[in-house]
């Protein structure tokens, strides 16, 4: 990996982690968007196709603690980064084999 690419990824990760740390404290407690529209129209909540591992960005048992959201967001940010980097490596290897 080139130094500029690595620095770009690190910079993006730092920005994403700052947002993850600040988001639970800056977010509005009032629902908006789809959630608000569904409530105002009286649409009943339906059963989800699968259960989220961290519903509402909270760690089970710590739902009222805003630091639980911080931990959940940081974990999700790092997980997404690892998945994307893994996918990039797989696609880069596949692309190298195709060019040979």
N, C-alpha and C positions, 0 to 999 in steps of 0.2 A: 504494500500500500504506500502510495506517495505521501510525503510529509504534508503537503497542502491538503490532500484528502483527509488524512488523519486529523489535522487541525480543524478542518471544517466539521467533521463528525463530533469532535470533542466540544467545539463551540456550540453546535446545535444541541448536544446533550446537556451542556451547562444551562443553556436557555430553557430547555424543556424541564429540567429539574427545578430551576427557579420558579417557573410557572406552576409546577406541581406542588411546590412548597407554599406558594402564596394563594393558590386557587381556593382552598377550603375557607380561608379567612376573608377573601374578597367576594366570594360568590353570594348571590342573593338567596335569601331563604324562601322567597316567593317563587313558585314554579312559573316557567315561561315556555313559550313555544308549543310544542306538541302536547306536553303534559297539561298545560293550562287550557288549551283548546279542548282537549278530551274532558277535562273536569267541567268546563263551562257548558259543553254539549251533553253532559251526563253519560258519556260512553263508559260502560263498565270495564274494569280491568280484566283482561283475558289471561288465561294461563300461558306462561312462557313455554316455548319449545324446549328450552334447556335452562337450567339454573345457573346464574352467573356465579363465578367463584367469589367475587367481592361485590355484592349488590349495593347500589347507591354509593360506591367508592368508600365503603366502610368495612372494617375488619369485624367479623362476627363477635359479639360481646362488647364491642367498643363503639357502638353506633353513635353515641352522643358526644364522643370525644373528637374534636376537629383534627387532632394529630393522627387519628386512625385514617382519615381521608388522605393526609399527607403521605403516610406509609403506603397506602393502597395506590396512590398516584405515582409515587416514586417506583414502586415495584412494577406497575404496569408500563411505565416509561422505559425502564431497563429491559423488561421482557420484550416489548415491541422492538427496541433497538437490537437485541440479540437475535430475534426472529428475522429482522430485515438484513442484518449482517450475514446470517447463515444463508438466507436465500440469495443474497448477492454473491457469496462465495460459490454456491452451487451453480448459479447461472453463469458466473465467470468461467468456471471450469468447463461447463458445457459449451460455452462460446469458444473457448480455446481449442477444444477438441474439434468443433465444427470448422475452424479456420485451418486446421492442419491438413 
